[in-house]
Amino acid sequence: MKIMIIEDDPTIREMLGEMLEKWSFEPVILTEFDQVLHVFLKEIPHLLLLDINLPSFDGFYWCQKIREVSKVPIIFISSRHTPMDMVMAMNMGGDDFIQKPFYSDVLMAKINALLRRSYSYVDSQPHVLEHDGVILNLKDWEVLYGEERMAITKTEFIILKLLIQHKGSIVNRNTLMRHLWKDESFIDDNTLTVNVNRLRKKLAELGKENFITTKKGEGYIVQ
């Protein structure tokens, strides 16, 4: 199982990585602290160890962003220990809190207990697709980019989902129309063009222009 470590102290980070490896976990060690959500979506870890004091944005911010797309278990690890810090950690979506300095055995007991509790009945995998900063929420038909979000129609959702799933490859128009037909949204060739253009406009309004490229006579691609 993968456990993602979001800790800016190199000594603690290395110690946590070695500890997890001894327990046969696969540590995912983050070093770029403005890329937390991107790395999370790429790696899809089973649990997060999250410090509060981080460069750029703090752990509370990243916990909130991750909770928008996943129910993955999160343990806060911090030298901050006031009741307000603990309350804030839980309110933002944390599952547990351990104060530095900590005993390795205590942390491992918390990790194992939380994994057992979480994966016995909860699907903690993110219900999203992500490419080049664009996040498609598969449950709520929403697109997120940066701090912005926007609802899209079912037809736009199907188009964007298919393009992201085949990122780097051209998806031809017939394939798109077959998927739309399968989902009981009949669409002709002209209507497909209209919906792609509408989707492009929404992405541009979010701040992501030229996300979808037209390949004349072939189809569309996101790269």
Backbone as CSV, one residue per row, in Angstrom:
resi,resn,N_x,N_y,N_z,CA_x,CA_y,CA_z,C_x,C_y,C_z
1,MET,0.834,-1.193,0.000,0.000,0.000,0.000,0.875,1.252,0.000
2,LYS,0.420,2.266,-0.710,1.166,3.516,-0.800,0.773,4.471,0.322
3,ILE,1.773,5.079,0.934,1.531,6.128,1.925,2.321,7.360,1.508
4,MET,1.632,8.458,1.344,2.252,9.701,0.875,2.685,10.547,2.065
5,ILE,3.936,10.996,2.044,4.508,11.804,3.119,4.607,13.251,2.649
6,ILE,3.906,14.147,3.346,3.941,15.573,3.010,4.523,16.298,4.218
7,GLU,5.834,16.398,4.228,6.599,16.898,5.381,7.814,17.657,4.848
8,ASP,7.999,18.916,5.281,9.076,19.720,4.721,10.403,19.594,5.471
9,ASP,10.424,18.910,6.605,11.678,18.682,7.332,12.355,17.435,6.740
10,PRO,13.516,17.596,6.066,14.150,16.453,5.395,14.476,15.293,6.326
11,THR,14.881,15.599,7.565,15.244,14.539,8.519,14.021,13.702,8.883
12,ILE,12.920,14.373,9.211,11.684,13.649,9.560,11.153,12.905,8.345
13,ARG,11.241,13.538,7.175,10.761,12.924,5.933,11.491,11.611,5.656
14,GLU,12.819,11.646,5.794,13.623,10.449,5.545,13.317,9.370,6.580
15,MET,13.178,9.779,7.835,12.878,8.822,8.900,11.531,8.140,8.655
16,LEU,10.525,8.921,8.257,9.197,8.347,7.982,9.259,7.372,6.810
17,GLY,10.026,7.739,5.773,10.159,6.846,4.622,10.787,5.512,4.989
18,GLU,11.845,5.558,5.784,12.525,4.325,6.210,11.614,3.485,7.107
19,MET,10.879,4.146,7.988,9.968,3.447,8.886,8.880,2.708,8.097
20,LEU,8.322,3.382,7.094,7.257,2.768,6.299,7.774,1.583,5.489
21,GLU,8.977,1.720,4.943,9.568,0.619,4.174,9.787,-0.606,5.048
22,LYS,10.195,-0.396,6.311,10.388,-1.526,7.238,9.087,-2.278,7.476
23,TRP,7.969,-1.544,7.400,6.662,-2.161,7.589,6.036,-2.596,6.265
24,SER,6.852,-2.631,5.207,6.425,-3.100,3.879,5.402,-2.205,3.197
25,PHE,5.397,-0.918,3.563,4.591,0.047,2.834,5.463,0.694,1.761
26,GLU,4.801,1.293,0.769,5.518,2.007,-0.284,5.400,3.510,-0.020
27,PRO,6.472,4.152,0.462,6.377,5.598,0.736,6.423,6.412,-0.550
28,VAL,5.560,7.412,-0.618,5.586,8.395,-1.706,6.030,9.699,-1.050
29,ILE,7.272,10.106,-1.289,7.855,11.246,-0.579,7.773,12.490,-1.458
30,LEU,7.048,13.467,-0.972,6.842,14.708,-1.714,7.938,15.715,-1.385
31,THR,8.472,16.376,-2.407,9.480,17.422,-2.190,9.081,18.739,-2.847
32,GLU,8.065,18.718,-3.716,7.585,19.952,-4.351,6.241,20.296,-3.716
33,PHE,6.245,21.270,-2.833,5.085,21.493,-1.975,3.994,22.360,-2.596
34,ASP,4.196,22.762,-3.840,3.109,23.408,-4.570,2.425,22.423,-5.513
35,GLN,2.845,21.143,-5.448,2.315,20.114,-6.349,1.615,18.992,-5.582
36,VAL,1.133,19.285,-4.382,0.559,18.238,-3.531,-0.606,17.532,-4.223
37,LEU,-1.571,18.291,-4.717,-2.751,17.678,-5.325,-2.383,16.933,-6.600
38,HIS,-1.488,17.504,-7.392,-1.068,16.864,-8.638,-0.418,15.503,-8.363
39,VAL,0.505,15.468,-7.397,1.184,14.212,-7.066,0.198,13.211,-6.466
40,PHE,-0.716,13.703,-5.631,-1.723,12.826,-5.041,-2.553,12.142,-6.125
41,LEU,-3.006,12.906,-7.109,-3.832,12.347,-8.181,-3.047,11.402,-9.073
42,LYS,-1.750,11.645,-9.198,-0.900,10.766,-10.003,-0.610,9.457,-9.285
43,GLU,-0.330,9.521,-8.000,0.104,8.341,-7.239,-1.058,7.552,-6.632
44,ILE,-2.155,8.231,-6.306,-3.324,7.638,-5.637,-2.895,6.809,-4.415
45,PRO,-2.344,7.454,-3.393,-1.917,6.719,-2.195,-3.108,6.251,-1.371
46,HIS,-2.847,5.306,-0.461,-3.904,4.768,0.396,-4.059,5.562,1.693
47,LEU,-3.029,6.359,2.031,-3.080,7.154,3.262,-2.089,8.307,3.121
48,LEU,-2.380,9.432,3.789,-1.489,10.589,3.786,-1.006,10.887,5.190
49,LEU,0.299,11.196,5.316,0.874,11.771,6.522,1.145,13.230,6.196
50,LEU,0.462,14.146,6.864,0.433,15.542,6.444,0.857,16.491,7.566
51,ASP,1.923,17.234,7.316,2.354,18.262,8.261,1.461,19.490,8.101
52,ILE,1.371,20.311,9.148,0.581,21.549,9.052,1.421,22.669,8.472
53,ASN,2.618,22.879,9.021,3.476,23.975,8.559,4.236,23.552,7.304
54,LEU,3.804,24.084,6.158,4.423,23.755,4.879,4.694,25.042,4.104
55,PRO,5.631,25.003,3.140,5.853,26.178,2.291,4.609,26.480,1.441
56,SER,4.431,27.711,1.067,3.337,28.164,0.190,1.981,28.052,0.867
57,PHE,1.414,26.849,0.908,0.120,26.622,1.539,0.295,25.622,2.679
58,ASP,-0.487,25.807,3.752,-0.319,24.908,4.898,-1.098,23.605,4.704
59,GLY,-0.915,22.692,5.655,-1.546,21.387,5.578,-3.064,21.449,5.607
60,PHE,-3.628,22.438,6.303,-5.078,22.581,6.331,-5.619,22.832,4.918
61,TYR,-4.920,23.683,4.163,-5.323,24.000,2.793,-5.321,22.743,1.933
62,TRP,-4.210,21.971,2.005,-4.101,20.791,1.150,-5.071,19.703,1.565
63,CYS,-5.343,19.596,2.846,-6.342,18.633,3.307,-7.705,18.965,2.698
64,GLN,-8.052,20.239,2.713,-9.333,20.670,2.153,-9.403,20.383,0.652
65,LYS,-8.300,20.647,-0.082,-8.284,20.395,-1.526,-8.424,18.906,-1.826
66,ILE,-7.744,18.071,-1.052,-7.814,16.625,-1.280,-9.197,16.100,-0.935
67,ARG,-9.819,16.664,0.098,-11.168,16.229,0.478,-12.213,16.552,-0.597
68,GLU,-11.896,17.449,-1.502,-12.821,17.749,-2.593,-12.894,16.605,-3.593
69,VAL,-11.878,15.747,-3.597,-11.836,14.677,-4.599,-11.687,13.277,-4.007
70,SER,-11.441,13.160,-2.705,-11.153,11.834,-2.150,-11.476,11.741,-0.661
71,LYS,-11.765,10.519,-0.220,-11.967,10.230,1.201,-10.758,9.502,1.792
72,VAL,-9.613,9.598,1.121,-8.404,8.904,1.581,-8.114,9.267,3.040
73,PRO,-7.692,8.307,3.871,-7.352,8.604,5.270,-6.178,9.586,5.370
74,ILE,-6.301,10.559,6.272,-5.265,11.578,6.462,-4.922,11.685,7.944
75,ILE,-3.627,11.530,8.251,-3.130,11.742,9.611,-2.272,12.997,9.616
76,PHE,-2.635,13.968,10.426,-1.820,15.156,10.596,-0.675,14.841,11.555
77,ILE,0.537,15.280,11.183,1.711,15.151,12.048,2.282,16.550,12.218
78,SER,2.303,17.065,13.433,2.713,18.455,13.592,3.277,18.728,14.974
79,SER,4.163,19.727,15.027,4.663,20.200,16.317,3.643,21.136,16.966
80,ARG,2.673,21.603,16.185,1.598,22.426,16.737,0.627,21.517,17.483
81,HIS,0.256,21.926,18.684,-0.507,20.994,19.514,-1.604,21.677,20.328
82,THR,-1.977,22.893,19.946,-3.055,23.534,20.696,-4.375,22.852,20.369
83,PRO,-5.349,22.933,21.260,-6.668,22.355,20.956,-7.245,22.889,19.647
84,MET,-7.005,24.176,19.335,-7.529,24.755,18.110,-6.915,24.100,16.874
85,ASP,-5.606,23.793,16.932,-4.963,23.103,15.804,-5.587,21.740,15.569
86,MET,-5.838,21.023,16.645,-6.432,19.685,16.526,-7.863,19.761,15.998
87,VAL,-8.620,20.723,16.508,-9.996,20.905,16.036,-9.999,21.280,14.557
88,MET,-9.094,22.189,14.181,-8.997,22.625,12.791,-8.647,21.450,11.877
89,ALA,-7.723,20.613,12.324,-7.317,19.453,11.531,-8.507,18.518,11.282
90,MET,-9.300,18.287,12.297,-10.465,17.417,12.142,-11.544,18.081,11.281
91,ASN,-11.734,19.372,11.483,-12.762,20.086,10.717,-12.438,20.160,9.232
92,MET,-11.162,20.180,8.899,-10.754,20.239,7.499,-10.815,18.873,6.820
93,GLY,-11.047,17.826,7.621,-11.184,16.501,7.027,-10.148,15.496,7.452
94,GLY,-9.294,15.868,8.426,-8.313,14.913,8.924,-8.968,13.799,9.722
95,ASP,-8.306,12.639,9.752,-8.846,11.486,10.483,-8.167,11.278,11.827
96,ASP,-6.932,11.778,11.966,-6.210,11.601,13.217,-5.129,12.669,13.302
97,PHE,-4.546,12.813,14.484,-3.552,13.858,14.736,-2.515,13.286,15.690
98,ILE,-1.244,13.460,15.334,-0.182,13.023,16.234,0.841,14.151,16.342
99,GLN,1.302,14.397,17.569,2.184,15.530,17.826,3.651,15.115,17.729
100,LYS,4.469,15.987,17.151,5.923,15.798,17.157,6.472,16.271,18.506
101,PRO,7.515,15.617,19.020,8.075,14.360,18.525,7.160,13.188,18.890
102,PHE,7.211,12.148,18.102,6.312,11.023,18.314,7.115,9.720,18.362
103,TYR,6.518,8.711,18.944,7.105,7.375,18.946,6.686,6.660,17.659
104,SER,7.653,6.044,16.998,7.367,5.359,15.739,6.302,4.285,15.905
105,ASP,6.362,3.553,17.007,5.400,2.476,17.232,3.978,3.020,17.362
106,VAL,3.854,4.191,17.998,2.524,4.788,18.155,1.984,5.220,16.794
107,LEU,2.832,5.859,15.986,2.387,6.287,14.654,1.996,5.087,13.799
108,MET,2.797,4.020,13.840,2.474,2.841,13.028,1.172,2.192,13.499
109,ALA,0.932,2.216,14.801,-0.327,1.670,15.306,-1.503,2.485,14.776
110,LYS,-1.353,3.802,14.740,-2.407,4.671,14.216,-2.618,4.421,12.722
111,ILE,-1.508,4.284,11.971,-1.603,4.040,10.523,-2.333,2.735,10.250
112,ASN,-1.917,1.665,10.914,-2.523,0.355,10.668,-3.997,0.325,11.076
113,ALA,-4.318,0.961,12.195,-5.708,0.993,12.644,-6.577,1.774,11.660
114,LEU,-6.062,2.898,11.176,-6.834,3.728,10.249,-7.018,3.036,8.904
115,LEU,-5.985,2.348,8.430,-6.111,1.603,7.172,-7.139,0.490,7.294
116,ARG,-7.114,-0.249,8.409,-8.095,-1.321,8.610,-9.509,-0.757,8.638
117,ARG,-9.666,0.320,9.376,-10.991,0.925,9.538,-11.493,1.506,8.217
118,SER,-10.606,2.142,7.477,-11.022,2.839,6.262,-11.314,1.883,5.117
119,TYR,-10.448,0.904,4.931,-10.585,0.066,3.742,-11.471,-1.149,3.951
120,SER,-12.014,-1.300,5.144,-12.958,-2.400,5.348,-14.323,-2.072,4.770
121,TYR,-14.632,-0.762,4.644,-15.975,-0.429,4.146,-16.042,0.850,3.335
122,VAL,-14.948,1.562,3.160,-15.007,2.826,2.438,-14.163,2.751,1.175
123,ASP,-14.723,3.217,0.085,-13.956,3.375,-1.142,-13.219,4.709,-1.072
124,SER,-11.916,4.652,-0.832,-11.153,5.880,-0.621,-10.430,6.366,-1.870
125,GLN,-10.670,5.720,-3.003,-10.024,6.170,-4.219,-10.680,7.446,-4.726
126,PRO,-9.876,8.367,-5.294,-10.457,9.605,-5.793,-11.360,9.363,-6.989
127,HIS,-12.493,10.022,-7.025,-13.433,9.895,-8.130,-13.177,11.022,-9.114
128,VAL,-11.959,11.070,-9.637,-11.586,12.173,-10.517,-10.649,11.682,-11.616
129,LEU,-10.577,12.470,-12.677,-9.530,12.351,-13.683,-8.801,13.688,-13.697
130,GLU,-7.477,13.654,-13.923,-6.705,14.890,-13.934,-5.719,14.879,-15.076
131,HIS,-5.591,16.031,-15.752,-4.559,16.186,-16.777,-4.199,17.655,-16.899
132,ASP,-2.911,17.938,-16.794,-2.381,19.288,-16.982,-3.102,20.315,-16.113
133,GLY,-3.409,19.922,-14.882,-4.042,20.835,-13.936,-5.550,20.871,-14.000
134,VAL,-6.133,20.287,-15.050,-7.595,20.233,-15.172,-8.094,18.975,-14.472
135,ILE,-9.017,19.145,-13.530,-9.548,18.022,-12.755,-11.023,17.841,-13.107
136,LEU,-11.387,16.637,-13.508,-12.776,16.310,-13.830,-13.341,15.454,-12.707
137,ASN,-14.327,15.971,-12.001,-14.988,15.231,-10.928,-16.003,14.274,-11.547
138,LEU,-15.782,12.973,-11.374,-16.622,11.972,-12.020,-17.962,11.774,-11.324
139,LYS,-18.084,12.299,-10.115,-19.336,12.119,-9.372,-20.288,13.287,-9.557
140,ASP,-19.743,14.492,-9.656,-20.596,15.680,-9.643,-20.616,16.441,-10.961
141,TRP,-19.941,15.899,-12.003,-19.924,16.568,-13.308,-19.424,18.003,-13.171
142,GLU,-18.305,18.153,-12.495,-17.683,19.455,-12.319,-16.263,19.424,-12.861
143,VAL,-15.811,20.578,-13.377,-14.430,20.742,-13.801,-13.768,21.745,-12.862
144,LEU,-12.556,21.419,-12.400,-11.807,22.305,-11.522,-10.474,22.642,-12.183
145,TYR,-10.074,23.903,-12.038,-8.747,24.318,-12.493,-8.274,25.433,-11.570
146,GLY,-7.152,25.197,-10.909,-6.682,26.164,-9.925,-7.697,26.296,-8.803
147,GLU,-8.114,27.507,-8.546,-9.096,27.761,-7.489,-10.519,27.824,-8.032
148,GLU,-10.680,27.640,-9.333,-11.993,27.795,-9.961,-12.640,26.448,-10.240
149,ARG,-13.968,26.438,-10.252,-14.716,25.227,-10.593,-15.962,25.613,-11.369
150,MET,-16.459,24.679,-12.184,-17.625,24.963,-13.001,-18.372,23.669,-13.306
151,ALA,-19.692,23.721,-13.233,-20.524,22.581,-13.606,-20.598,22.488,-15.128
152,ILE,-20.648,21.260,-15.647,-20.802,21.058,-17.078,-21.975,20.108,-17.324
153,THR,-22.461,20.068,-18.566,-23.590,19.217,-18.906,-23.129,17.764,-19.049
154,LYS,-24.095,16.860,-19.129,-23.772,15.438,-19.290,-22.995,15.200,-20.585
155,THR,-23.417,15.846,-21.667,-22.735,15.676,-22.948,-21.305,16.187,-22.873
156,GLU,-21.109,17.357,-22.286,-19.760,17.916,-22.131,-18.900,17.021,-21.249
157,PHE,-19.520,16.467,-20.208,-18.813,15.568,-19.293,-18.298,14.326,-20.039
158,ILE,-19.151,13.723,-20.861,-18.762,12.509,-21.596,-17.607,12.816,-22.550
159,ILE,-17.701,13.960,-23.243,-16.643,14.349,-24.179,-15.319,14.543,-23.451
160,LEU,-15.334,15.328,-22.359,-14.099,15.629,-21.636,-13.511,14.379,-20.984
161,LYS,-14.370,13.537,-20.433,-13.897,12.296,-19.809,-13.157,11.433,-20.823
162,LEU,-13.734,11.281,-22.005,-13.127,10.434,-23.033,-11.796,11.012,-23.508
163,LEU,-11.741,12.335,-23.672,-10.506,12.962,-24.135,-9.391,12.832,-23.101
164,ILE,-9.716,13.004,-21.808,-8.689,12.879,-20.771,-8.239,11.427,-20.630
165,GLN,-9.180,10.499,-20.734,-8.822,9.078,-20.643,-7.867,8.666,-21.766
166,HIS,-7.961,9.361,-22.909,-7.093,9.055,-24.056,-6.102,10.191,-24.318
167,LYS,-5.694,10.881,-23.253,-4.787,12.021,-23.402,-3.547,11.630,-24.204
168,GLY,-3.168,12.529,-25.108,-2.021,12.265,-25.956,-2.362,11.545,-27.239
169,SER,-3.610,11.088,-27.360,-4.065,10.384,-28.565,-5.287,11.094,-29.142
170,ILE,-5.423,11.046,-30.455,-6.582,11.645,-31.111,-7.800,10.759,-30.892
171,VAL,-8.891,11.351,-30.449,-10.174,10.645,-30.338,-11.023,11.112,-31.510
172,ASN,-11.367,10.187,-32.409,-12.091,10.637,-33.593,-13.553,10.929,-33.285
173,ARG,-14.177,11.671,-34.173,-15.537,12.149,-33.946,-16.525,10.992,-33.843
174,ASN,-16.324,9.941,-34.645,-17.243,8.795,-34.589,-17.201,8.110,-33.228
175,THR,-16.002,8.010,-32.649,-15.875,7.405,-31.319,-16.628,8.227,-30.287
176,LEU,-16.471,9.541,-30.353,-17.186,10.412,-29.427,-18.694,10.254,-29.577
177,MET,-19.175,10.216,-30.809,-20.621,10.116,-31.027,-21.157,8.760,-30.589
178,ARG,-20.360,7.706,-30.762,-20.797,6.379,-30.294,-20.962,6.357,-28.780
179,HIS,-20.030,6.985,-28.072,-20.136,7.040,-26.612,-21.337,7.867,-26.169
180,LEU,-21.589,8.932,-26.877,-22.747,9.767,-26.534,-24.050,9.043,-26.828
181,TRP,-24.086,8.277,-27.894,-25.275,7.477,-28.227,-25.499,6.404,-27.166
182,LYS,-24.416,5.766,-26.743,-24.511,4.698,-25.738,-25.111,5.226,-24.450
183,ASP,-24.824,6.469,-24.135,-25.343,7.064,-22.909,-26.690,7.774,-23.131
184,GLU,-27.340,7.401,-24.209,-28.694,7.873,-24.505,-28.770,9.384,-24.684
185,SER,-27.701,9.943,-25.204,-27.712,11.365,-25.543,-27.435,11.450,-27.042
186,PHE,-28.465,11.265,-27.868,-28.262,11.265,-29.312,-27.650,12.587,-29.746
187,ILE,-26.659,12.482,-30.604,-25.938,13.690,-31.010,-25.498,13.526,-32.457
188,ASP,-25.749,14.535,-33.299,-25.268,14.457,-34.673,-23.944,15.194,-34.792
189,ASP,-23.370,15.179,-35.988,-22.030,15.717,-36.183,-21.949,17.201,-35.828
190,ASN,-22.935,17.972,-36.243,-22.935,19.406,-35.969,-23.089,19.686,-34.473
191,THR,-23.946,18.895,-33.813,-24.161,19.084,-32.375,-22.888,18.775,-31.593
192,LEU,-22.102,17.802,-32.061,-20.826,17.497,-31.414,-19.909,18.715,-31.454
193,THR,-19.832,19.360,-32.599,-19.004,20.558,-32.737,-19.452,21.648,-31.773
194,VAL,-20.768,21.843,-31.679,-21.324,22.859,-30.789,-20.940,22.571,-29.342
195,ASN,-21.055,21.301,-28.926,-20.752,20.932,-27.543,-19.260,21.034,-27.231
196,VAL,-18.411,20.674,-28.193,-16.972,20.812,-27.976,-16.608,22.283,-27.824
197,ASN,-17.191,23.130,-28.665,-16.915,24.570,-28.575,-17.418,25.152,-27.256
198,ARG,-18.576,24.679,-26.799,-19.110,25.150,-25.518,-18.202,24.715,-24.367
199,LEU,-17.702,23.483,-24.449,-16.782,22.967,-23.432,-15.480,23.761,-23.437
200,ARG,-14.970,24.081,-24.623,-13.758,24.905,-24.726,-13.968,26.264,-24.059
201,LYS,-15.134,26.850,-24.284,-15.432,28.162,-23.713,-15.440,28.089,-22.188
202,LYS,-16.029,27.033,-21.634,-16.071,26.883,-20.178,-14.663,26.699,-19.610
203,LEU,-13.846,25.911,-20.295,-12.472,25.716,-19.836,-11.689,27.032,-19.884
204,ALA,-11.940,27.828,-20.927,-11.280,29.131,-21.038,-11.711,30.054,-19.902
205,GLU,-12.981,29.988,-19.524,-13.477,30.814,-18.421,-12.829,30.419,-17.095
206,LEU,-12.450,29.143,-16.981,-11.738,28.679,-15.784,-10.271,29.106,-15.805
207,GLY,-9.798,29.565,-16.980,-8.400,29.969,-17.111,-7.552,28.979,-17.874
208,LYS,-8.193,27.973,-18.495,-7.452,26.943,-19.234,-7.856,26.985,-20.708
209,GLU,-7.189,27.840,-21.461,-7.470,27.944,-22.890,-6.662,26.904,-23.665
210,ASN,-7.169,26.548,-24.842,-6.480,25.640,-25.770,-6.190,24.266,-25.151
211,PHE,-7.047,23.840,-24.225,-6.867,22.523,-23.621,-7.219,21.423,-24.625
212,ILE,-8.241,21.665,-25.446,-8.681,20.710,-26.458,-8.236,21.205,-27.830
213,THR,-7.511,20.372,-28.557,-7.024,20.722,-29.887,-7.808,19.944,-30.944
214,THR,-8.217,20.641,-32.012,-8.903,19.998,-33.131,-7.869,19.482,-34.129
215,LYS,-8.014,18.249,-34.527,-7.226,17.680,-35.607,-8.146,17.541,-36.812
216,LYS,-8.025,18.470,-37.743,-8.968,18.574,-38.857,-9.102,17.265,-39.597
217,GLY,-10.342,16.846,-39.782,-10.630,15.616,-40.497,-10.416,14.358,-39.691
218,GLU,-9.969,14.511,-38.417,-9.709,13.334,-37.583,-10.538,13.353,-36.287
219,GLY,-10.351,14.389,-35.486,-11.074,14.431,-34.211,-10.459,15.454,-33.278
220,TYR,-10.336,15.074,-31.977,-9.851,16.005,-30.969,-8.806,15.317,-30.078
221,ILE,-7.982,16.144,-29.439,-6.925,15.598,-28.577,-6.626,16.578,-27.445
222,VAL,-6.299,16.046,-26.280,-5.701,16.849,-25.209,-4.283,16.312,-25.019
223,GLN,-3.313,17.239,-24.950,-1.911,16.826,-24.874,-1.240,17.305,-23.600
